[in-house]
């Protein structure tokens, strides 16, 4: 199995089954050392209180979170597989929201590693801290989705991220 099995972004089509998800659809691209939000649905932008299209993940999470996310994107492409996560987001207006993310690999037309994700808010509460427009807390749960090639062990995926971060530093 290889990354060649990952569909091209240009081949991703909005069908009648996908159309209802558009407000909460996100496409990200992995770059060297960060992740860029290439598309963020209007429903998610409204829920978060800002549109993060074009912004970098590193603006909203710690360097360790970025390294972990890059490792998981790499793993989703190498196998290929999808994954499901749950994390909490905090917004400047003092609200926190738990969100569920279902992510699947896409290949950019230039070969870039990308993900198409559906981000679903599943709960609301009061934020522990305020100030930042958006703060992404570390994942509280992750599970990989078998697309016919098996799934990796998250501990091994993250061991690679720690090794890569150590080599850079």
N, C-alpha and C positions, 0 to 999 in steps of 0.2 A: 504494500500500500504506500501511497506517496501523496505529496502535496498537489500533484497533478489532478487528483480526484476532487479537489476543492473547486467548487464552481466559481467562475469569473463573476465579478461584480456586474459587468455588462450583461451577463445572462440572467441576473436576478430580475424577475418580473413580478409586478404587483398583480395578483389574481384576485378574484372575488373572495377567495378564502382569506387572503392576506389583507385586503383593503380595510376591514374593521380594526386591524392592529396598527395602521399607519400613525395615528396620533401618539403611539407609544413605541414606535420603531426607532432604533438608533443604529447607525453604522459608524464604526470606529476603524482607524488605521493605525497599525503599530509602526512607529518610527524608531530610529536609533535613540533609545533612552527615554521615550515617552509615547503617549497614545493621543491621537487627535480625534475629536468628535467631528466626523464629516457630515453627519445628518442627525438631527434630533427632532423627533416628532413634536407637533404643536401641543398635544395633550401633556406630554412630559414637561415641555418648557413652561406651560401654564402651571402645572403642579409644583414645579421647582421654584417658580417665580423668576426665572431667567432662562434665556436661550443660550445654551453652551455650544452651539454649532460653531466649529472652527477653533474652539479652545482646547487646551491640553489637559489631560487627566492629572498631570502633576500640579496644576493650579488648585486642585480640590482634594488631593490625597497626598500622603507622605511618599518620599522616595522609595521606601520599602514596599508600599502598596503598588507603586508603579512597576517596580521590578517583578513583583509577584504576578501582576496582571499581564505583563509582557511574556513571562514564562508560560502562563496558561494559554495565551493566544498562540504562542509557538507550539505548545503541545496539541492544541486543537487542530492546527494545520498539519503537523507531522504525522498524526495517526490516520486520518482525520476523525474528529469527534466533536460533539457539542458539549456544553455544560450549563448547569443551572446553579445560580447563586442567590443568596439572600444577604442583604446588608442594610444598614440604616443610613439615611441621608439627613443632614441637619441644614435648615435654611435660616437665613438672616432674620426672618420675621418671627423666629422663636418656635418654629414647628419642626418636628422630626417625623420622618416617614420611613417605615420599613418597606423595602422594594424587593421584588423577585425578578431575576433576570434570566431569560433563556437565550443562549448565545450559540451561533453556528458560524463556522468559518466561511469566508469568501476570499477570493484572490483578486487583488486589484489588477486592472489591465496591464499595469507595469510590473506585476509580480508581487506587489505589496501584500503583507498579511493583514487581513481585515476581518471583522466580525459583523454580522447582522444580528441585532438583539431586539427582543421585546422586553421592555422594562415596565413592570406592572406594580404600582403602589398597592400594598396589601394592609397597611395600617398607618395610623397617625398618632402623634403624641406631642409632648412638649420637648423642645430641644434642650439638651443639657447645657449647651453654651450657645452664644450668639456671636454676631460680628461678621463672620464670613458669609458671603452670598450663598455659598454651597460648600458643605464639608461632607466628604464621603468617608464614612467609618469603615474599618476593615470588615471583610466578610464574616458573617456569623455561620454560614453554611455554604458548601459547594458539593456538587455531585456531577460527575461526567455523564454524558449521554452517548450511548453506543450507536454509531451510525453504520455498524456492520464490520468494524475494524477492531473492536475492543475499546477499552478505556484505560487511561494511565492511572497510576497511584499519585494522588496529589502531593504526597510527601516527596516523591522522586522529582516531580515537576518543580517543586519549590526548592529542592536541594540544588537543582541547576541554576535557579534564580539567585540563590545565596552565593554560589560559586562565581557566577558572572559579576555580581555586585562587588565581591571581594577582589576579583581580578581587575576591575575598573579602578577601585579605590587605591 
